[in-house]
Amino acid sequence: MPRVLLLFLDGVGIGPPDPEVNPFFCASLPTLAQALGGVLPTAGGPRVEGLQAKAFPLDACLGMDGTPQSGTGQIALLTGRNAPQLFGRHFGPWPPVRLRPLLEQENIFRRAQAAGARVVFANAHPRGYPTGVNPRRVAAFALAAGSAGLLDRDQNTLAQGQAVASEIVNDSWRERARSSRIPRITPQEAGSNLARITESADLTVFAHYHTDLVGHRGGMSGAVSSLERVDGFLSGLLDGLASDTLVVIASDHGNIEDVRRGHTRNPALGVALGRAGRFTPPTDLTEVAGAVLAAMGRDR
């Protein structure tokens, strides 16, 4: 069965092809553009298929009014359940307490493990995390991974290239740890590290949040830099990835694709790279986990 890497990008939607507001049409994104045959997805043409990849829209509104948020959106993505509907509204940025039992019991990590898959969460976290953190301010991916016993990568594994910082580069970790043992790396090197990590698992998950943070700050320059960091990361990843590995990129809501505002009701971005031809794209956030498990042959 193929390996799958689920690469989560927070706050990345499919917006208008307007370089005045959409950084996708200002940034230099050679890796993504080449994979998609030189055509990027837009609000008017959200489905794009190239020789190496296919892009597709993910409905993040899920039948609810209001603006999609990270808390309920990420629960929907990780569990396959309509979290905004279950909670009664979109909620974020943290998972609502009432839905945490659902998140911890029905997430993709545990479902894949129950089907016999080897599962890795590639993000580095401080040792002992989330001890000492406000329990209401733990991200959905960390809660889900923790419920599956997968919060096992820290600054030591990061220093060895066996974990990846959520920001892709190690700069913030180096500042916090004040340790020269954690190397300064490029986005391409971080992508190469993630490619090696995928070799030990059937399902690897990595979560990147910086795109949403930059979207909230506003401004074109920061958004362009953030997307170019992701593209460099993809370059290193794809160069080192085994040929039997499918990469599924999924976001939880729109934000960075329109620098005039924060979150949007635009479709969230989905992209399949690698063995994309055999992948049936999901249509909304609730179908992502099932589509990934089906691609692995572990959906029963």
C-alpha positions in Angstrom: 0.0 0.0 0.0 1.2 3.6 -0.7 2.5 5.7 2.1 0.6 9.0 2.7 1.8 12.3 4.0 -1.0 14.6 5.3 0.4 18.1 5.2 -1.8 20.6 6.9 -1.5 24.3 6.1 -3.5 26.6 8.4 -5.6 29.3 6.9 -5.0 28.8 3.2 -7.9 29.3 0.8 -8.6 29.5 -2.9 -9.2 33.1 -3.8 -9.5 35.4 -6.8 -6.6 35.7 -9.3 -6.0 39.3 -8.3 -2.3 40.1 -7.5 -3.5 43.2 -5.5 -5.1 41.0 -2.8 -4.0 37.4 -3.4 -0.3 36.6 -2.6 -0.4 33.4 -4.7 -0.3 35.7 -7.7 2.6 37.8 -6.4 4.8 35.1 -4.9 7.4 33.0 -6.6 6.1 29.4 -6.3 8.0 27.3 -8.8 7.5 24.0 -7.1 3.7 24.3 -6.8 3.3 25.9 -10.2 5.4 23.2 -12.0 3.5 20.4 -10.3 0.2 21.9 -11.4 1.3 22.5 -15.0 1.8 26.3 -14.5 -1.8 26.9 -13.4 -2.8 27.9 -9.9 -6.3 27.3 -8.6 -8.6 30.3 -8.3 -12.1 31.0 -7.1 -13.3 30.8 -10.7 -11.3 27.7 -11.5 -10.6 25.8 -8.2 -9.8 22.5 -9.8 -6.5 22.1 -11.5 -4.8 19.0 -12.7 -1.1 18.8 -13.8 1.2 15.9 -14.5 2.4 15.7 -10.9 -0.5 17.1 -8.9 -4.1 18.0 -8.7 -5.6 20.9 -6.8 -9.2 20.9 -5.5 -11.5 23.0 -3.3 -12.6 22.0 0.2 -15.8 23.4 1.5 -15.0 24.8 4.9 -18.4 26.3 5.6 -20.1 22.9 6.1 -23.6 24.3 5.8 -23.1 26.8 8.6 -23.4 30.6 8.6 -20.5 32.7 9.7 -16.8 32.5 9.0 -15.0 29.2 9.3 -12.6 28.9 12.2 -9.6 26.7 13.1 -11.0 24.9 16.1 -14.1 23.3 14.6 -12.5 23.2 11.1 -9.5 21.1 12.2 -11.8 18.8 14.2 -13.8 18.2 11.0 -10.7 17.6 9.0 -9.2 15.2 11.5 -12.3 13.2 12.4 -14.6 13.3 9.4 -17.4 14.7 11.6 -19.2 18.1 10.9 -17.8 19.8 14.0 -19.4 23.2 13.3 -22.8 21.6 13.0 -22.3 19.5 16.2 -21.1 22.6 18.1 -23.8 24.9 16.6 -21.4 27.3 15.0 -17.9 27.8 13.8 -15.4 28.2 16.7 -11.8 28.9 17.1 -8.9 29.1 17.2 -8.8 26.3 19.8 -11.0 23.2 19.7 -14.1 23.7 21.8 -14.0 21.7 25.1 -17.3 20.0 24.4 -15.9 18.4 21.2 -12.6 17.3 22.6 -13.7 13.7 23.4 -14.8 13.3 19.8 -11.5 14.7 18.6 -9.4 12.4 20.9 -11.4 9.3 20.1 -12.2 9.5 16.4 -9.2 11.2 14.9 -7.2 10.0 11.8 -4.2 9.0 13.9 -6.1 6.5 16.0 -8.2 5.2 13.1 -5.0 4.5 11.1 -3.4 2.8 14.1 -6.5 0.7 14.6 -6.2 -0.4 11.0 -2.7 -1.6 11.6 -0.8 1.4 10.1 2.5 2.8 11.4 1.7 6.5 12.1 4.0 9.4 12.8 3.3 13.0 13.8 6.4 14.8 12.6 6.0 18.1 14.5 8.5 18.9 17.3 7.0 19.9 20.6 8.7 20.8 24.0 9.3 17.7 26.1 6.3 16.9 28.2 4.0 19.0 26.1 1.2 20.0 26.8 2.0 19.9 30.5 2.2 23.5 31.8 0.1 24.8 28.9 -3.4 26.2 29.4 -5.5 23.1 28.4 -7.9 25.3 26.5 -5.1 26.5 24.3 -3.9 23.3 22.7 -4.3 22.9 19.0 -6.4 20.2 17.5 -3.5 18.4 15.8 -1.6 18.2 19.1 -4.6 16.9 21.0 -5.3 14.3 18.4 -1.7 13.2 18.2 -1.4 13.1 22.0 -4.4 10.8 22.2 -2.6 8.4 20.0 0.7 8.6 21.9 2.4 10.4 19.1 3.7 13.6 20.8 7.1 12.0 20.9 9.3 14.4 19.0 11.2 17.2 20.8 14.2 19.4 20.5 16.6 16.5 20.5 14.9 14.8 17.5 14.6 18.2 15.9 18.3 18.7 16.3 18.9 15.3 14.6 16.6 16.1 11.7 14.0 13.6 12.9 11.3 16.2 13.6 10.2 19.4 11.9 9.3 22.7 13.5 5.8 23.8 12.9 7.2 27.0 11.3 9.3 24.8 9.0 12.5 26.6 9.8 14.2 26.2 13.3 14.7 29.9 14.1 12.1 30.2 16.9 13.3 26.9 18.5 16.9 28.2 18.4 15.8 31.4 20.2 13.7 29.6 22.8 16.2 26.8 23.6 19.2 29.0 23.3 21.0 26.0 21.9 23.4 25.8 19.1 22.6 22.0 18.9 19.5 22.9 16.9 20.8 23.8 13.4 19.7 26.7 11.4 18.1 25.2 8.3 16.4 26.3 5.1 12.9 25.4 4.1 14.3 23.0 1.5 16.4 21.2 4.2 13.3 21.0 6.4 11.4 19.4 3.5 14.2 16.9 3.0 14.0 16.0 6.7 10.3 15.4 6.4 10.8 13.2 3.4 13.2 11.0 5.4 10.7 10.9 8.3 8.0 9.5 6.0 10.1 6.5 5.2 9.4 5.0 8.6 5.6 5.2 8.5 2.5 4.4 6.5 0.9 7.7 7.5 2.9 10.8 8.4 1.2 14.0 9.5 2.7 17.5 9.7 1.0 20.7 10.7 2.1 24.2 9.7 0.4 27.2 11.3 2.5 30.2 10.1 0.3 30.8 7.0 -2.7 31.6 9.2 -0.7 33.8 11.6 0.6 35.8 8.7 -2.9 36.1 7.2 -4.1 37.7 10.5 -1.3 40.2 10.5 -2.3 41.4 7.0 0.0 42.8 4.3 1.2 41.4 1.1 5.0 41.2 1.9 4.6 38.8 4.8 2.0 36.7 3.0 4.3 36.3 0.0 7.3 35.4 2.2 5.2 32.8 4.0 4.0 31.1 0.8 7.5 31.1 -0.7 8.7 29.4 2.5 6.1 26.7 2.0 7.1 26.3 -1.7 10.7 25.9 -0.8 9.7 23.3 1.8 7.7 21.4 -0.9 10.8 21.5 -3.1 13.0 19.8 -0.6 10.2 17.4 0.3 9.4 16.2 -3.2 13.1 15.9 -4.1 13.6 13.4 -1.3 10.2 11.6 -1.3 9.9 7.9 -2.1 8.0 7.2 -5.3 5.3 5.3 -3.5 4.3 8.3 -1.3 1.3 10.4 -1.8 1.2 13.9 -0.4 -2.1 15.4 0.5 -2.2 19.1 1.4 -5.3 20.3 3.2 -6.2 23.5 4.9 -9.0 24.3 7.3 -10.3 27.7 6.1 -9.4 30.6 4.0 -7.3 33.6 5.2 -3.9 34.2 3.6 -5.3 34.2 0.0 -6.9 37.6 0.6 -4.7 40.1 2.5 -7.6 42.6 2.9 -9.2 40.6 5.8 -8.8 37.7 8.2 -10.6 34.4 7.7 -12.8 34.1 4.6 -15.6 31.8 3.4 -13.5 30.8 0.4 -12.9 27.1 -0.2 -9.9 25.8 1.7 -7.0 24.6 -0.4 -6.5 20.9 -1.2 -3.7 19.5 -3.3 -2.6 16.0 -4.0 1.0 15.4 -5.2 2.9 12.3 -6.1 0.6 9.4 -6.7 -2.2 11.9 -7.2 -3.7 10.1 -10.2 -5.1 7.3 -7.9 -6.4 9.7 -5.3 -10.1 10.7 -5.2 -10.2 14.3 -3.9 -12.5 15.1 -1.0 -15.0 17.9 -1.5 -15.2 19.2 2.0 -13.3 19.1 5.3 -15.3 16.1 6.6 -14.1 13.9 3.7 -10.3 14.5 4.2 -9.6 11.8 6.8 -11.6 9.2 4.9 -9.9 10.0 1.6 -6.5 9.7 3.2 -7.3 6.4 4.8 -8.8 5.1 1.6 -5.7 6.0 -0.3 -3.7 3.9 2.2 -6.2 1.0 1.9 -7.0 1.4 5.6 -10.5 2.8 5.4 -12.4 -0.3 6.6 
